[in-house]
Amino acid sequence: ADSRGLAAKREIHLTIIGSDTAEKILASFERLNPEEKQRKLAEIRELARKISWELNFPPEFYYIKKNYNDPDPNNPERTIQETRESIIQVVNTDGLKQFYKQLQETVGLELAIPFPHVTLFTTSTREDKRQRGIGIYSDSDFRSLNPEKIKN
């Protein structure tokens, strides 16, 4: 991490439902009345509580890099280019697969299972995003980033 100029993340988490997946689920709820929507959300919360979230952290680390072109909040006609870099650790958990199997049944959607990992170190060419990781929503998304395995 030091040789690549990456800093340790201040907080570490395992993403269960990423923003893309959450948006897809919420969009599907638009056809529901408010009571049905609240019932579905309660079912998802209960499902998350019931799952055994046993996590295993094998010594498997990857360096990844991704370029972004975000809209400039001050000028919608411009984009701001950014490059983010991260070192992640793979997480093994059967709970995520179980959760997504039941989640798909609950919401009636086909959803990609997230690539289970934690982001340990990050950097960005934008100062305001140095602590941001790179959103990895599935195994194919991870592979598309051409991850570089870090030898122990």
TIFIVEX-122963 format. One record per atom (N, C-alpha, C): y, x, z; residue number from 1; atom name; residue in one letter. Coordinates in Angstrom, 2 decimals, always signed. Layout:
<rs>
R;v;u;w;i;at;aa
R;Y;X;Z;NUM;CA;a
...
</rs>
This chain:
<rs>
R;v;u;w;i;at;aa
R;-1.19;+0.83;+0.00;1;N;a
R;+0.00;+0.00;+0.00;1;CA;a
R;+1.25;+0.87;+0.00;1;C;a
R;+1.26;+1.91;+0.83;2;N;d
R;+2.43;+2.80;+0.90;2;CA;d
R;+2.70;+3.47;-0.45;2;C;d
R;+1.65;+3.95;-1.10;3;N;s
R;+1.85;+4.67;-2.36;3;CA;s
R;+2.37;+3.74;-3.46;3;C;s
R;+2.16;+2.44;-3.34;4;N;r
R;+2.63;+1.47;-4.33;4;CA;r
R;+3.93;+0.80;-3.90;4;C;r
R;+4.43;+1.15;-2.73;5;N;g
R;+5.69;+0.57;-2.26;5;CA;g
R;+5.58;-0.85;-1.75;5;C;g
R;+4.40;-1.23;-1.28;6;N;l
R;+4.18;-2.58;-0.76;6;CA;l
R;+4.36;-2.59;+0.76;6;C;l
R;+4.84;-3.70;+1.28;7;N;a
R;+5.04;-3.86;+2.73;7;CA;a
R;+4.04;-4.87;+3.27;7;C;a
R;+3.67;-4.72;+4.53;8;N;a
R;+2.74;-5.65;+5.16;8;CA;a
R;+3.36;-7.04;+5.23;8;C;a
R;+2.55;-8.05;+4.97;9;N;k
R;+3.01;-9.44;+5.10;9;CA;k
R;+3.25;-9.71;+6.59;9;C;k
R;+4.31;-10.45;+6.85;10;N;r
R;+4.62;-10.81;+8.25;10;CA;r
R;+3.69;-11.90;+8.76;10;C;r
R;+3.24;-12.76;+7.87;11;N;e
R;+2.28;-13.79;+8.26;11;CA;e
R;+1.15;-13.81;+7.23;11;C;e
R;-0.03;-14.09;+7.74;12;N;i
R;-1.20;-14.12;+6.87;12;CA;i
R;-1.84;-15.50;+7.01;12;C;i
R;-2.22;-16.07;+5.88;13;N;h
R;-2.85;-17.39;+5.89;13;CA;h
R;-3.86;-17.49;+4.76;13;C;h
R;-4.74;-18.47;+4.89;14;N;l
R;-5.68;-18.81;+3.83;14;CA;l
R;-5.23;-20.15;+3.27;14;C;l
R;-4.90;-20.17;+1.99;15;N;t
R;-4.45;-21.41;+1.36;15;CA;t
R;-5.65;-22.31;+1.09;15;C;t
R;-5.57;-23.53;+1.61;16;N;i
R;-6.63;-24.51;+1.40;16;CA;i
R;-6.26;-25.42;+0.22;16;C;i
R;-5.04;-25.96;+0.24;17;N;i
R;-4.54;-26.76;-0.87;17;CA;i
R;-3.22;-26.14;-1.31;17;C;i
R;-3.23;-25.47;-2.46;18;N;g
R;-2.01;-24.85;-2.97;18;CA;g
R;-1.06;-25.89;-3.55;18;C;g
R;+0.14;-25.45;-3.87;19;N;s
R;+1.18;-26.38;-4.34;19;CA;s
R;+0.79;-27.10;-5.63;19;C;s
R;+0.15;-26.41;-6.58;20;N;d
R;-0.26;-27.07;-7.83;20;CA;d
R;-1.27;-28.19;-7.55;20;C;d
R;-2.22;-27.91;-6.69;21;N;t
R;-3.24;-28.91;-6.34;21;CA;t
R;-2.61;-30.06;-5.58;21;C;t
R;-1.74;-29.75;-4.63;22;N;a
R;-1.07;-30.80;-3.85;22;CA;a
R;-0.26;-31.72;-4.76;22;C;a
R;+0.45;-31.14;-5.72;23;N;e
R;+1.24;-31.95;-6.65;23;CA;e
R;+0.35;-32.87;-7.48;23;C;e
R;-0.81;-32.36;-7.90;24;N;k
R;-1.75;-33.17;-8.68;24;CA;k
R;-2.28;-34.34;-7.84;24;C;k
R;-2.61;-34.06;-6.58;25;N;i
R;-3.11;-35.11;-5.68;25;CA;i
R;-2.03;-36.15;-5.44;25;C;i
R;-0.83;-35.70;-5.09;26;N;l
R;+0.26;-36.64;-4.80;26;CA;l
R;+0.63;-37.47;-6.03;26;C;l
R;+0.58;-36.87;-7.21;27;N;a
R;+0.88;-37.63;-8.43;27;CA;a
R;-0.15;-38.74;-8.64;27;C;a
R;-1.40;-38.46;-8.28;28;N;s
R;-2.44;-39.49;-8.42;28;CA;s
R;-2.24;-40.62;-7.42;28;C;s
R;-1.53;-40.36;-6.34;29;N;f
R;-1.26;-41.37;-5.31;29;CA;f
R;-0.11;-42.30;-5.70;29;C;f
R;+0.62;-41.98;-6.77;30;N;e
R;+1.76;-42.80;-7.18;30;CA;e
R;+1.35;-44.24;-7.49;30;C;e
R;+0.13;-44.42;-7.93;31;N;r
R;-0.34;-45.76;-8.28;31;CA;r
R;-0.75;-46.57;-7.04;31;C;r
R;-0.82;-45.93;-5.88;32;N;l
R;-1.24;-46.60;-4.64;32;CA;l
R;-0.05;-47.21;-3.92;32;C;l
R;-0.31;-48.27;-3.16;33;N;n
R;+0.77;-48.81;-2.33;33;CA;n
R;+0.92;-47.89;-1.12;33;C;n
R;+2.03;-47.98;-0.37;34;N;p
R;+2.29;-47.05;+0.74;34;CA;p
R;+1.17;-47.00;+1.79;34;C;p
R;+0.54;-48.14;+2.09;35;N;e
R;-0.53;-48.15;+3.09;35;CA;e
R;-1.76;-47.39;+2.58;35;C;e
R;-2.11;-47.61;+1.30;36;N;e
R;-3.25;-46.90;+0.72;36;CA;e
R;-2.98;-45.40;+0.67;36;C;e
R;-1.76;-45.04;+0.32;37;N;k
R;-1.39;-43.62;+0.27;37;CA;k
R;-1.55;-42.98;+1.65;37;C;k
R;-1.05;-43.64;+2.69;38;N;q
R;-1.17;-43.10;+4.05;38;CA;q
R;-2.64;-43.00;+4.47;38;C;q
R;-3.44;-43.99;+4.07;39;N;r
R;-4.87;-43.96;+4.40;39;CA;r
R;-5.55;-42.76;+3.74;39;C;r
R;-5.24;-42.51;+2.47;40;N;k
R;-5.83;-41.36;+1.76;40;CA;k
R;-5.41;-40.03;+2.40;40;C;k
R;-4.14;-39.93;+2.76;41;N;l
R;-3.66;-38.70;+3.41;41;CA;l
R;-4.36;-38.50;+4.76;41;C;l
R;-4.57;-39.58;+5.50;42;N;a
R;-5.28;-39.49;+6.78;42;CA;a
R;-6.73;-39.05;+6.56;42;C;a
R;-7.36;-39.55;+5.49;43;N;e
R;-8.73;-39.14;+5.16;43;CA;e
R;-8.79;-37.63;+4.87;43;C;e
R;-7.79;-37.12;+4.17;44;N;i
R;-7.76;-35.68;+3.85;44;CA;i
R;-7.58;-34.87;+5.13;44;C;i
R;-6.68;-35.31;+6.01;45;N;r
R;-6.49;-34.60;+7.29;45;CA;r
R;-7.77;-34.59;+8.11;45;C;r
R;-8.44;-35.74;+8.17;46;N;e
R;-9.69;-35.84;+8.93;46;CA;e
R;-10.77;-34.96;+8.31;46;C;e
R;-10.85;-34.94;+7.01;47;N;l
R;-11.80;-34.08;+6.32;47;CA;l
R;-11.55;-32.61;+6.70;47;C;l
R;-10.30;-32.18;+6.69;48;N;a
R;-9.97;-30.79;+7.04;48;CA;a
R;-10.36;-30.48;+8.48;48;C;a
R;-10.23;-31.45;+9.38;49;N;r
R;-10.61;-31.23;+10.79;49;CA;r
R;-12.12;-31.13;+10.96;49;C;r
R;-12.89;-31.85;+10.14;50;N;k
R;-14.34;-31.89;+10.29;50;CA;k
R;-15.05;-30.66;+9.72;50;C;k
R;-14.45;-30.00;+8.78;51;N;i
R;-15.09;-28.86;+8.11;51;CA;i
R;-15.20;-27.67;+9.06;51;C;i
R;-16.31;-26.97;+8.97;52;N;s
R;-16.49;-25.73;+9.72;52;CA;s
R;-15.80;-24.61;+8.92;52;C;s
R;-14.69;-24.14;+9.44;53;N;w
R;-13.90;-23.13;+8.73;53;CA;w
R;-14.28;-21.72;+9.17;53;C;w
R;-15.57;-21.44;+9.19;54;N;e
R;-16.02;-20.10;+9.54;54;CA;e
R;-15.65;-19.15;+8.40;54;C;e
R;-14.94;-18.09;+8.75;55;N;l
R;-14.45;-17.14;+7.74;55;CA;l
R;-15.11;-15.78;+7.94;55;C;l
R;-15.40;-15.11;+6.83;56;N;n
R;-15.96;-13.78;+6.85;56;CA;n
R;-15.08;-12.92;+5.95;56;C;n
R;-14.69;-11.75;+6.44;57;N;f
R;-13.78;-10.87;+5.71;57;CA;f
R;-14.51;-9.60;+5.28;57;C;f
R;-15.17;-9.62;+4.12;58;N;p
R;-15.84;-8.41;+3.66;58;CA;p
R;-14.79;-7.35;+3.30;58;C;p
R;-15.18;-6.09;+3.31;59;N;p
R;-14.23;-5.03;+2.96;59;CA;p
R;-14.02;-4.95;+1.44;59;C;p
R;-13.47;-6.01;+0.87;60;N;e
R;-13.25;-6.11;-0.57;60;CA;e
R;-11.77;-6.40;-0.81;60;C;e
R;-11.06;-5.41;-1.35;61;N;f
R;-9.62;-5.49;-1.52;61;CA;f
R;-9.25;-5.29;-2.99;61;C;f
R;-8.17;-5.98;-3.42;62;N;y
R;-7.71;-5.88;-4.80;62;CA;y
R;-6.19;-5.74;-4.85;62;C;y
R;-5.76;-4.97;-5.84;63;N;y
R;-4.33;-4.87;-6.16;63;CA;y
R;-4.12;-5.79;-7.37;63;C;y
R;-3.10;-6.65;-7.26;64;N;i
R;-2.77;-7.54;-8.37;64;CA;i
R;-1.27;-7.50;-8.62;64;C;i
R;-0.90;-7.86;-9.85;65;N;k
R;+0.50;-7.83;-10.27;65;CA;k
R;+0.73;-9.01;-11.20;65;C;k
R;+1.90;-9.65;-11.08;66;N;k
R;+2.21;-10.79;-11.94;66;CA;k
R;+3.70;-10.84;-12.23;66;C;k
R;+4.02;-11.17;-13.49;67;N;n
R;+5.41;-11.33;-13.90;67;CA;n
R;+5.79;-12.80;-13.89;67;C;n
R;+7.02;-13.09;-13.49;68;N;y
R;+7.54;-14.45;-13.42;68;CA;y
R;+8.85;-14.53;-14.18;68;C;y
R;+9.13;-15.70;-14.73;69;N;n
R;+10.42;-16.02;-15.33;69;CA;n
R;+10.88;-17.34;-14.72;69;C;n
R;+11.63;-17.25;-13.63;70;N;d
R;+12.08;-18.44;-12.91;70;CA;d
R;+13.46;-18.87;-13.39;70;C;d
R;+13.72;-20.18;-13.36;71;N;p
R;+15.07;-20.64;-13.70;71;CA;p
R;+16.09;-20.11;-12.70;71;C;p
R;+17.22;-19.73;-13.19;72;N;d
R;+18.32;-19.27;-12.33;72;CA;d
R;+18.94;-20.51;-11.67;72;C;d
R;+18.93;-20.58;-10.32;73;N;p
R;+19.49;-21.76;-9.66;73;CA;p
R;+20.99;-21.94;-9.91;73;C;p
R;+21.67;-20.86;-10.28;74;N;n
R;+23.12;-20.93;-10.53;74;CA;n
R;+23.47;-21.19;-11.99;74;C;n
R;+22.48;-21.02;-12.88;75;N;n
R;+22.73;-21.21;-14.30;75;CA;n
R;+21.43;-21.65;-14.97;75;C;n
R;+21.23;-22.95;-15.18;76;N;p
R;+19.97;-23.46;-15.72;76;CA;p
R;+19.60;-22.93;-17.10;76;C;p
R;+20.54;-22.36;-17.80;77;N;e
R;+20.26;-21.82;-19.13;77;CA;e
R;+19.67;-20.41;-19.07;77;C;e
R;+19.72;-19.80;-17.89;78;N;r
R;+19.21;-18.43;-17.71;78;CA;r
R;+17.89;-18.44;-16.93;78;C;r
R;+17.11;-17.40;-17.13;79;N;t
R;+15.93;-17.19;-16.29;79;CA;t
R;+16.09;-15.87;-15.56;79;C;t
R;+15.43;-15.78;-14.44;80;N;i
R;+15.43;-14.55;-13.65;80;CA;i
R;+14.03;-13.96;-13.75;80;C;i
R;+13.95;-12.75;-14.27;81;N;q
R;+12.66;-12.08;-14.38;81;CA;q
R;+12.32;-11.43;-13.05;81;C;q
R;+11.04;-11.48;-12.74;82;N;e
R;+10.56;-10.93;-11.48;82;CA;e
R;+9.15;-10.41;-11.68;82;C;e
R;+8.82;-9.33;-10.98;83;N;t
R;+7.45;-8.83;-10.92;83;CA;t
R;+7.05;-8.77;-9.46;83;C;t
R;+5.92;-9.39;-9.15;84;N;r
R;+5.37;-9.33;-7.80;84;CA;r
R;+4.08;-8.53;-7.82;84;C;r
R;+3.87;-7.80;-6.75;85;N;e
R;+2.65;-7.02;-6.57;85;CA;e
R;+2.08;-7.35;-5.20;85;C;e
R;+0.76;-7.38;-5.11;86;N;s
R;+0.11;-7.69;-3.84;86;CA;s
R;-1.19;-6.93;-3.69;86;C;s
R;-1.59;-6.73;-2.45;87;N;i
R;-2.94;-6.30;-2.13;87;CA;i
R;-3.54;-7.44;-1.32;87;C;i
R;-4.69;-7.91;-1.79;88;N;i
R;-5.35;-9.03;-1.14;88;CA;i
R;-6.73;-8.61;-0.64;88;C;i
R;-7.24;-9.38;+0.31;89;N;q
R;-8.60;-9.21;+0.79;89;CA;q
R;-9.36;-10.50;+0.51;89;C;q
R;-10.55;-10.37;-0.01;90;N;v
R;-11.40;-11.52;-0.29;90;CA;v
R;-11.86;-12.12;+1.03;90;C;v
R;-12.00;-13.44;+1.05;91;N;v
R;-12.52;-14.16;+2.22;91;CA;v
R;-13.74;-14.96;+1.75;91;C;v
R;-14.81;-14.88;+2.52;92;N;n
R;-16.00;-15.70;+2.24;92;CA;n
R;-15.99;-16.88;+3.20;92;C;n
R;-16.15;-18.08;+2.67;93;N;t
R;-16.26;-19.27;+3.50;93;CA;t
R;-16.95;-20.37;+2.72;93;C;t
R;-18.01;-20.90;+3.29;94;N;d
R;-18.67;-22.06;+2.68;94;CA;d
R;-17.83;-23.30;+2.92;94;C;d
R;-16.98;-23.28;+3.94;95;N;g
R;-16.15;-24.43;+4.28;95;CA;g
R;-15.26;-24.87;+3.14;95;C;g
R;-14.74;-23.93;+2.37;96;N;l
R;-13.84;-24.27;+1.28;96;CA;l
R;-14.57;-25.07;+0.19;96;C;l
R;-15.78;-24.65;-0.14;97;N;k
R;-16.56;-25.38;-1.15;97;CA;k
R;-16.90;-26.78;-0.64;97;C;k
R;-17.31;-26.88;+0.62;98;N;q
R;-17.63;-28.19;+1.20;98;CA;q
R;-16.40;-29.08;+1.21;98;C;q
R;-15.26;-28.51;+1.60;99;N;f
R;-14.02;-29.27;+1.66;99;CA;f
R;-13.66;-29.83;+0.28;99;C;f
R;-13.73;-28.98;-0.76;100;N;y
R;-13.34;-29.42;-2.10;100;CA;y
R;-14.33;-30.44;-2.69;100;C;y
R;-15.59;-30.30;-2.37;101;N;k
R;-16.56;-31.30;-2.84;101;CA;k
R;-16.17;-32.67;-2.28;101;C;k
R;-15.89;-32.74;-1.00;102;N;q
R;-15.53;-34.01;-0.37;102;CA;q
R;-14.11;-34.45;-0.74;102;C;q
R;-13.20;-33.49;-0.91;103;N;l
R;-11.83;-33.82;-1.31;103;CA;l
R;-11.83;-34.50;-2.69;103;C;l
R;-12.60;-33.94;-3.62;104;N;q
R;-12.66;-34.52;-4.97;104;CA;q
R;-13.18;-35.95;-4.93;104;C;q
R;-14.16;-36.21;-4.07;105;N;e
R;-14.68;-37.57;-3.91;105;CA;e
R;-13.60;-38.49;-3.32;105;C;e
R;-12.85;-37.98;-2.37;106;N;t
R;-11.82;-38.78;-1.69;106;CA;t
R;-10.69;-39.15;-2.63;106;C;t
R;-10.23;-38.20;-3.44;107;N;v
R;-9.06;-38.45;-4.29;107;CA;v
R;-9.43;-38.85;-5.73;107;C;v
R;-10.70;-38.71;-6.09;108;N;g
R;-11.13;-39.10;-7.43;108;CA;g
R;-10.61;-38.20;-8.52;108;C;g
R;-10.43;-36.92;-8.21;109;N;l
R;-9.93;-35.95;-9.19;109;CA;l
R;-10.86;-34.75;-9.24;109;C;l
R;-10.89;-34.10;-10.39;110;N;e
R;-11.58;-32.82;-10.49;110;CA;e
R;-10.56;-31.73;-10.18;110;C;e
R;-10.86;-30.95;-9.16;111;N;l
R;-9.91;-29.93;-8.69;111;CA;l
R;-10.60;-28.56;-8.66;111;C;l
R;-9.88;-27.54;-9.08;112;N;a
R;-10.42;-26.18;-9.01;112;CA;a
R;-10.43;-25.72;-7.56;112;C;a
R;-11.53;-25.08;-7.17;113;N;i
R;-11.61;-24.52;-5.82;113;CA;i
R;-10.77;-23.25;-5.79;113;C;i
R;-9.87;-23.14;-4.80;114;N;p
R;-9.03;-21.94;-4.73;114;CA;p
R;-9.87;-20.67;-4.58;114;C;p
R;-9.32;-19.56;-5.03;115;N;f
R;-9.95;-18.26;-4.83;115;CA;f
R;-9.64;-17.85;-3.39;115;C;f
R;-10.64;-17.82;-2.50;116;N;p
R;-10.36;-17.55;-1.09;116;CA;p
R;-9.98;-16.09;-0.84;116;C;p
R;-8.77;-15.92;-0.35;117;N;h
R;-8.26;-14.58;-0.08;117;CA;h
R;-7.10;-14.66;+0.90;117;C;h
R;-6.76;-13.51;+1.48;118;N;v
R;-5.53;-13.39;+2.25;118;CA;v
R;-4.71;-12.27;+1.63;118;C;v
R;-3.41;-12.48;+1.59;119;N;t
R;-2.50;-11.46;+1.06;119;CA;t
R;-2.06;-10.58;+2.21;119;C;t
R;-2.33;-9.29;+2.10;120;N;l
R;-2.03;-8.35;+3.19;120;CA;l
R;-0.72;-7.61;+2.98;120;C;l
R;-0.43;-7.23;+1.73;121;N;f
R;+0.76;-6.44;+1.41;121;CA;f
R;+1.40;-7.01;+0.15;121;C;f
R;+2.72;-6.95;+0.08;122;N;t
R;+3.44;-7.49;-1.08;122;CA;t
R;+4.70;-6.69;-1.37;122;C;t
R;+5.21;-6.92;-2.56;123;N;t
R;+6.56;-6.50;-2.93;123;CA;t
R;+6.97;-7.32;-4.14;123;C;t
R;+8.26;-7.28;-4.45;124;N;s
R;+8.80;-7.98;-5.61;124;CA;s
R;+10.02;-7.23;-6.09;124;C;s
R;+10.33;-7.41;-7.36;125;N;t
R;+11.57;-6.83;-7.89;125;CA;t
R;+12.77;-7.65;-7.42;125;C;t
R;+12.54;-8.82;-6.85;126;N;r
R;+13.61;-9.64;-6.26;126;CA;r
R;+13.57;-9.49;-4.75;126;C;r
R;+14.66;-9.10;-4.18;127;N;e
R;+14.74;-8.89;-2.73;127;CA;e
R;+14.35;-10.15;-1.95;127;C;e
R;+14.78;-11.32;-2.43;128;N;d
R;+14.52;-12.57;-1.70;128;CA;d
R;+13.06;-13.03;-1.78;128;C;d
R;+12.23;-12.32;-2.57;129;N;k
R;+10.84;-12.73;-2.70;129;CA;k
R;+9.86;-11.61;-2.35;129;C;k
R;+10.33;-10.59;-1.66;130;N;r
R;+9.47;-9.44;-1.33;130;CA;r
R;+8.26;-9.82;-0.47;130;C;r
R;+8.39;-10.86;+0.34;131;N;q
R;+7.28;-11.26;+1.21;131;CA;q
R;+6.40;-12.35;+0.59;131;C;q
R;+6.72;-12.76;-0.62;132;N;r
R;+5.93;-13.79;-1.30;132;CA;r
R;+4.70;-13.19;-1.92;132;C;r
R;+3.61;-13.90;-1.81;133;N;g
R;+2.38;-13.48;-2.48;133;CA;g
R;+2.38;-13.99;-3.91;133;C;g
R;+1.24;-13.82;-4.54;134;N;i
R;+1.04;-14.30;-5.90;134;CA;i
R;+0.08;-15.49;-5.78;134;C;i
R;+0.52;-16.65;-6.18;135;N;g
R;-0.34;-17.82;-6.09;135;CA;g
R;-1.58;-17.65;-6.95;135;C;g
R;-2.76;-17.74;-6.33;136;N;i
R;-4.02;-17.64;-7.05;136;CA;i
R;-4.76;-18.95;-6.78;136;C;i
R;-4.88;-19.79;-7.79;137;N;y
R;-5.40;-21.14;-7.59;137;CA;y
R;-6.88;-21.30;-7.87;137;C;y
R;-7.51;-20.32;-8.50;138;N;s
R;-8.93;-20.45;-8.81;138;CA;s
R;-9.48;-19.07;-9.14;138;C;s
R;-10.80;-19.01;-9.26;139;N;d
R;-11.44;-17.75;-9.64;139;CA;d
R;-10.96;-17.30;-11.02;139;C;d
R;-10.84;-18.23;-11.97;140;N;s
R;-10.39;-17.85;-13.31;140;CA;s
R;-8.94;-17.38;-13.29;140;C;s
R;-8.11;-17.98;-12.44;141;N;d
R;-6.73;-17.54;-12.27;141;CA;d
R;-6.71;-16.10;-11.75;141;C;d
R;-7.56;-15.81;-10.75;142;N;f
R;-7.68;-14.46;-10.20;142;CA;f
R;-8.08;-13.47;-11.29;142;C;f
R;-9.11;-13.80;-12.05;143;N;r
R;-9.59;-12.90;-13.12;143;CA;r
R;-8.52;-12.67;-14.19;143;C;r
R;-7.70;-13.68;-14.46;144;N;s
R;-6.66;-13.54;-15.49;144;CA;s
R;-5.59;-12.53;-15.09;144;C;s
R;-5.52;-12.20;-13.81;145;N;l
R;-4.53;-11.23;-13.33;145;CA;l
R;-5.01;-9.78;-13.47;145;C;l
R;-6.20;-9.59;-14.03;146;N;n
R;-6.78;-8.25;-14.17;146;CA;n
R;-6.75;-7.49;-12.85;146;C;n
R;-7.40;-8.01;-11.84;147;N;p
R;-7.36;-7.37;-10.52;147;CA;p
R;-7.97;-5.98;-10.54;147;C;p
R;-7.36;-5.10;-9.79;148;N;e
R;-7.84;-3.71;-9.69;148;CA;e
R;-8.50;-3.57;-8.31;148;C;e
R;-9.81;-3.38;-8.31;149;N;k
R;-10.52;-3.24;-7.04;149;CA;k
R;-10.11;-1.92;-6.38;149;C;k
R;-9.82;-2.01;-5.11;150;N;i
R;-9.42;-0.82;-4.35;150;CA;i
R;-10.68;-0.24;-3.70;150;C;i
R;-10.94;+1.01;-4.00;151;N;k
R;-12.12;+1.67;-3.45;151;CA;k
R;-11.87;+2.03;-1.99;151;C;k
R;-12.89;+1.75;-1.17;152;N;n
R;-12.76;+2.07;+0.28;152;CA;n
R;-13.06;+3.52;+0.53;152;C;n
</rs>
